[in-house]
Amino acid sequence: MDKNLVNQIKLSKDEKVYYDFNKLKGKKNECRMVLTTKRLIVFNDGVYYKKKRKIRRKGINEIQRNTITHIEYYIEYMNSTYITKFIGFVLLVAGLLLAIFAYTGSTLLPALSNYAFQVSGMFVLINDLIYYGLAFILVLIGLLMIFKAKKTLFFKVTSGHVDDYMVQLKKNKYNEEAIKRISTKLYV
């Protein structure tokens, strides 16, 4: 399908386009929205899960503006599981222990290289560089696993009393601004 959704739909004589958002980034899908004077048009193409089954769905949903009763958008933060946090904690402790052993010159660590090179008048051992670099990478990965959260932007439109339509988008600046503009324009 063409990236420009306005070319794919037919507008009536007195209908004009307010906003055309064709660069929205959805969660595992492609999403485009067009807001006109009479309707909100949403195009989705992606993979969804329904009753633990993977479904590929593609289509255009048109919602008349005069039937919209409720609009809701929010950001959901999903923190890591306890297993992921525990693995991150183990990597963090391993990185710190590796750095401590390298700093104290422990004999538990094998000597990988005896060579050194000079940086601004000081000699730096390649062995220390390898161990400190590995310790830094382990600490960084551990901290990311402990504190990382998945962010999802939800946009939900209720039409009438029973018809509701929800779109899941990635949380970025463009998506947030698009949803805010559509929400404020629907109530004008």
Secondary structure as the mmCIF struct_conf table of DSSP 4:
data_model
#
loop_
_struct_conf.conf_type_id
_struct_conf.id
_struct_conf.beg_label_comp_id
_struct_conf.beg_label_asym_id
_struct_conf.beg_label_seq_id
_struct_conf.end_label_comp_id
_struct_conf.end_label_asym_id
_struct_conf.end_label_seq_id
BEND BEND1 LYS A 3 LYS A 3
BEND BEND2 LEU A 5 LEU A 5
TURN_TY1_P TURN_TY1_P1 VAL A 6 GLN A 8
BEND BEND3 ILE A 9 ILE A 9
TURN_TY1_P TURN_TY1_P2 LYS A 13 ASP A 14
STRN STRN1 VAL A 17 LYS A 25
STRN STRN2 GLY A 26 GLY A 26
BEND BEND4 LYS A 27 LYS A 28
STRN STRN3 ASN A 29 THR A 36
BEND BEND5 THR A 37 LYS A 38
STRN STRN4 ARG A 39 LYS A 50
TURN_TY1_P TURN_TY1_P3 LYS A 51 LYS A 52
STRN STRN5 ARG A 53 GLN A 64
HELX_RH_3T_P HELX_RH_3T_P1 ARG A 65 THR A 67
STRN STRN6 ILE A 68 ASN A 79
HELX_LH_PP_P HELX_LH_PP_P1 SER A 80 THR A 81
HELX_RH_AL_P HELX_RH_AL_P1 TYR A 82 THR A 104
TURN_TY1_P TURN_TY1_P4 GLY A 105 GLY A 105
TURN_TY1_P TURN_TY1_P5 THR A 107 LEU A 108
BEND BEND6 LEU A 109 LEU A 109
STRN STRN7 ALA A 116 VAL A 119
TURN_TY1_P TURN_TY1_P6 SER A 120 GLY A 121
STRN STRN8 MET A 122 LEU A 125
HELX_RH_AL_P HELX_RH_AL_P2 ILE A 126 PHE A 147
STRN STRN9 ALA A 149 SER A 159
TURN_TY1_P TURN_TY1_P7 GLY A 160 VAL A 162
STRN STRN10 ASP A 163 LYS A 170
HELX_RH_AL_P HELX_RH_AL_P3 LYS A 173 LEU A 186
TURN_TY1_P TURN_TY1_P8 TYR A 187 TYR A 187
#
